[in-house]
Amino acid sequence: MTLEALPFVNWIFWAALGSGSLLVLGGTELLGGTTRGYRLFMAGMLVVVAAILLLSELNLAPGTVADETAGSRRLLVWAAAGLTLAYLIASVADWPRSGLAVAAGLAGVAAMTALATAGGSWSAPLFTAQMVLTALALGAVSDAMLLGHWYLVTPQLSPTPLRRMMWLLVAVLALQVLVF
């Protein structure tokens, strides 16, 4: 691996973490069972992740094969960051917000797809599938880990959302085994 690829590895990590966490969090909110404190913490953390992704996007060096989709990818990263901020605002105001989380996650997945299709390689669909499954796995494990710690301060919390996240993780890992 050359040093030129390192900024893209960094970008992929932050995009996968943010997108996956937002998708899992949005789905969890739709199904219910988490506390307001957990949702606010996650919203704040995901705004930080979106900001790091945006900085990573702005620091990608020009002159690479990824330049072919840089315009659409950058627009999608801005959209994901804006939707994540809107999710935080809606969470603080206690407005309906699960759709914002899912939309932000989908914008991030679309940005990852744009990166995967840069260069027109025949392996773009496989690379896209790898990134989407990685995002879901990373989102499920990070959201579940943080929710698991939330049980320490809220022992009466229902275990159902945590179980759903763990079953999602198991399903995604099984899909990764099948795909790869």
KEVEXRO-401645 format. One line per field, with one value per residue (C-alpha): x, y, z; residue number from 1. Coordinates in Angstrom, 1 decimal. Layout:
u = [X | ...]
v = [Y | ...]
w = [Z | ...]
num = [NUM | ...]
//
This chain:
u = [0.0 | 1.4 | 1.2 | -1.1 | -3.8 | -3.7 | -6.1 | -8.6 | -8.4 | -9.0 | -11.9 | -13.5 | -13.2 | -15.0 | -17.6 | -18.3 | -18.5 | -20.8 | -23.0 | -23.4 | -24.0 | -26.6 | -28.4 | -28.4 | -29.4 | -32.2 | -33.6 | -33.3 | -35.2 | -38.0 | -38.4 | -38.0 | -36.5 | -33.6 | -33.4 | -33.3 | -29.8 | -28.4 | -29.9 | -28.5 | -25.0 | -25.1 | -26.2 | -23.4 | -20.8 | -22.0 | -21.8 | -18.1 | -17.7 | -19.3 | -17.0 | -14.0 | -15.3 | -15.8 | -12.3 | -11.0 | -12.9 | -11.5 | -8.0 | -8.0 | -5.3 | -6.3 | -4.8 | -6.0 | -8.4 | -11.0 | -11.2 | -13.7 | -16.4 | -15.0 | -17.7 | -20.6 | -18.8 | -18.1 | -21.7 | -22.9 | -20.4 | -21.7 | -25.3 | -24.5 | -22.8 | -25.7 | -28.3 | -26.3 | -26.3 | -30.1 | -30.4 | -28.6 | -30.9 | -34.0 | -32.8 | -32.2 | -35.6 | -37.2 | -38.7 | -39.2 | -35.7 | -35.3 | -35.8 | -32.9 | -30.6 | -31.5 | -31.2 | -27.8 | -26.6 | -27.9 | -26.1 | -22.9 | -23.4 | -24.0 | -20.7 | -18.9 | -20.5 | -19.2 | -15.7 | -16.0 | -17.1 | -14.2 | -12.0 | -14.7 | -13.2 | -15.1 | -14.8 | -16.8 | -19.9 | -17.9 | -16.0 | -19.4 | -20.8 | -17.7 | -18.0 | -21.8 | -21.5 | -18.5 | -20.5 | -23.4 | -21.1 | -19.1 | -22.3 | -24.0 | -21.0 | -20.2 | -23.9 | -24.4 | -21.1 | -22.2 | -25.8 | -24.3 | -22.5 | -25.7 | -27.1 | -24.6 | -26.4 | -29.9 | -30.3 | -34.0 | -33.5 | -35.1 | -32.5 | -34.5 | -32.7 | -29.3 | -30.4 | -31.7 | -28.3 | -26.5 | -28.7 | -28.1 | -24.3 | -24.6 | -26.6 | -24.1 | -21.1 | -22.9 | -23.5 | -19.8 | -18.8 | -21.1 | -20.0 | -16.3]
v = [0.0 | 3.4 | 6.5 | 8.1 | 5.6 | 6.5 | 9.5 | 7.3 | 4.6 | 7.3 | 8.7 | 5.2 | 4.6 | 7.8 | 7.4 | 3.8 | 4.6 | 7.6 | 6.1 | 2.7 | 4.3 | 6.6 | 3.8 | 1.6 | 4.5 | 5.6 | 2.0 | 1.6 | 4.9 | 3.7 | 0.6 | 2.3 | 1.4 | 3.7 | 6.7 | 10.4 | 10.7 | 7.9 | 9.5 | 12.9 | 11.4 | 9.5 | 12.6 | 14.7 | 12.0 | 11.6 | 15.3 | 15.0 | 12.0 | 13.9 | 16.9 | 14.6 | 13.0 | 16.4 | 17.5 | 14.2 | 14.8 | 18.3 | 17.0 | 14.3 | 15.0 | 15.8 | 13.9 | 10.4 | 8.0 | 9.1 | 12.5 | 11.1 | 11.1 | 13.8 | 16.3 | 14.0 | 12.4 | 15.8 | 16.9 | 13.7 | 14.2 | 17.7 | 16.4 | 13.7 | 16.2 | 18.6 | 15.9 | 14.7 | 18.2 | 18.4 | 15.1 | 16.6 | 19.7 | 17.6 | 15.4 | 18.4 | 19.9 | 16.4 | 16.6 | 13.6 | 12.6 | 9.0 | 9.8 | 12.3 | 9.7 | 7.2 | 9.9 | 11.0 | 7.4 | 6.8 | 10.0 | 8.6 | 5.2 | 7.0 | 8.9 | 5.5 | 4.2 | 7.2 | 6.5 | 2.8 | 3.5 | 5.9 | 4.6 | 2.4 | -0.9 | -4.1 | -4.7 | -1.6 | -3.5 | -5.8 | -2.8 | -1.1 | -4.2 | -4.5 | -0.9 | -1.0 | -4.2 | -2.8 | 0.3 | -1.7 | -3.9 | -1.0 | 0.9 | -2.1 | -2.8 | 0.8 | 1.7 | -1.6 | -1.0 | 2.5 | 1.3 | -1.5 | 1.0 | 3.0 | 0.1 | 1.0 | 4.2 | 3.1 | -0.5 | -0.6 | -0.1 | -2.8 | -5.2 | -5.3 | -2.6 | -4.1 | -7.5 | -6.1 | -4.5 | -7.7 | -9.7 | -7.1 | -7.5 | -11.3 | -11.1 | -8.6 | -10.7 | -13.8 | -11.8 | -10.7 | -14.4 | -15.3 | -12.3 | -12.7]
w = [0.0 | -1.0 | 1.2 | -1.4 | -0.4 | 3.3 | 3.1 | 1.3 | 4.0 | 6.6 | 4.5 | 4.2 | 7.9 | 8.9 | 6.1 | 7.2 | 10.9 | 10.4 | 7.8 | 9.5 | 12.9 | 11.5 | 9.7 | 12.7 | 15.0 | 12.7 | 12.5 | 16.3 | 16.8 | 14.4 | 16.5 | 19.8 | 23.2 | 23.7 | 26.0 | 25.1 | 26.7 | 24.5 | 21.4 | 22.2 | 23.0 | 19.7 | 17.7 | 19.2 | 18.5 | 15.0 | 14.2 | 15.3 | 13.0 | 10.1 | 10.7 | 10.6 | 7.4 | 5.8 | 6.7 | 5.3 | 2.1 | 1.8 | 2.2 | -0.4 | -2.9 | -6.4 | -9.3 | -8.3 | -10.0 | -7.4 | -9.1 | -11.6 | -8.9 | -6.6 | -7.4 | -6.6 | -3.7 | -2.1 | -2.6 | -0.9 | 2.0 | 2.5 | 2.4 | 5.0 | 7.3 | 6.9 | 7.6 | 10.6 | 12.0 | 11.3 | 13.2 | 16.2 | 16.1 | 15.8 | 18.7 | 21.0 | 20.1 | 20.4 | 16.9 | 14.6 | 13.6 | 12.7 | 9.0 | 9.2 | 10.6 | 7.9 | 5.1 | 6.5 | 6.5 | 3.0 | 1.8 | 3.3 | 1.7 | -1.6 | -1.1 | -0.5 | -3.7 | -5.6 | -4.4 | -5.2 | -8.8 | -9.4 | -12.2 | -13.7 | -12.4 | -13.0 | -9.3 | -8.3 | -7.4 | -5.1 | -3.6 | -3.0 | -1.3 | 0.9 | 2.0 | 2.7 | 4.7 | 6.5 | 7.4 | 8.7 | 10.8 | 12.1 | 12.9 | 14.6 | 16.8 | 17.8 | 18.5 | 20.4 | 22.4 | 23.4 | 24.2 | 26.2 | 28.3 | 28.6 | 30.6 | 33.4 | 34.1 | 33.1 | 34.4 | 33.8 | 30.0 | 27.8 | 26.3 | 23.0 | 21.1 | 22.0 | 20.9 | 17.6 | 17.0 | 17.8 | 15.5 | 12.8 | 13.4 | 13.2 | 9.9 | 8.4 | 9.3 | 7.8 | 4.6 | 4.6 | 4.8 | 1.9 | -0.3 | 0.3]
num = [1 | 2 | 3 | 4 | 5 | 6 | 7 | 8 | 9 | 10 | 11 | 12 | 13 | 14 | 15 | 16 | 17 | 18 | 19 | 20 | 21 | 22 | 23 | 24 | 25 | 26 | 27 | 28 | 29 | 30 | 31 | 32 | 33 | 34 | 35 | 36 | 37 | 38 | 39 | 40 | 41 | 42 | 43 | 44 | 45 | 46 | 47 | 48 | 49 | 50 | 51 | 52 | 53 | 54 | 55 | 56 | 57 | 58 | 59 | 60 | 61 | 62 | 63 | 64 | 65 | 66 | 67 | 68 | 69 | 70 | 71 | 72 | 73 | 74 | 75 | 76 | 77 | 78 | 79 | 80 | 81 | 82 | 83 | 84 | 85 | 86 | 87 | 88 | 89 | 90 | 91 | 92 | 93 | 94 | 95 | 96 | 97 | 98 | 99 | 100 | 101 | 102 | 103 | 104 | 105 | 106 | 107 | 108 | 109 | 110 | 111 | 112 | 113 | 114 | 115 | 116 | 117 | 118 | 119 | 120 | 121 | 122 | 123 | 124 | 125 | 126 | 127 | 128 | 129 | 130 | 131 | 132 | 133 | 134 | 135 | 136 | 137 | 138 | 139 | 140 | 141 | 142 | 143 | 144 | 145 | 146 | 147 | 148 | 149 | 150 | 151 | 152 | 153 | 154 | 155 | 156 | 157 | 158 | 159 | 160 | 161 | 162 | 163 | 164 | 165 | 166 | 167 | 168 | 169 | 170 | 171 | 172 | 173 | 174 | 175 | 176 | 177 | 178 | 179 | 180]
//
